């Protein structure tokens, strides 16, 4: 049997399946792509943030009743993430599909970024965690990708992709807070 005859069609199928757009599409089972979460225990308890879903919708939460956080390895079950999602308030803000695909496409490389050890930066400011999530369908779990932790204890992700995602997420978060403030 001539292996060249078999190899050429298989290689052609592989190339056809590797279009750039396919790589950037979120997993169809993935609901949540990004999250910014603020927690502060100084002078009372504060817990709020935003979640960006796979349609680009931005949802807001403030003092949720039963919020689920990733475990010590950064995993959160699909059912816990769905429960978190049900606790969101819609703020009528969306991000563009192009931006969503661009920054989601950077997550795999950002997940490989070296993280700094936590270092003290402030006092009583709390902590804001900027994250992306990669969905693992075989486990029915999301894997948190730490983009940056800012505040009392800062953790930096040294990848260039994480820095770009951070700047974008920070602008979406700030824009969401401003929009909500203007509605009041």
Secondary structure, 3 states (H helix, E strand, C coil): CCHHHHHHHHHHHHHHCCCHHHHHCCCCCCCEEEEEEEEECCCCCEEEEEEEECCCEEEEEECCCCCCCCCCCCEEEHHHHHHHHHCCEEEEEECCHHHHHHHHHHHHHHCCCCECCCEECCCCCCEEEEEEEEEECCCCEEEEEEEEEEECEEEEECCHHHHHHHHHHHHHHHHHHHHHHHHC
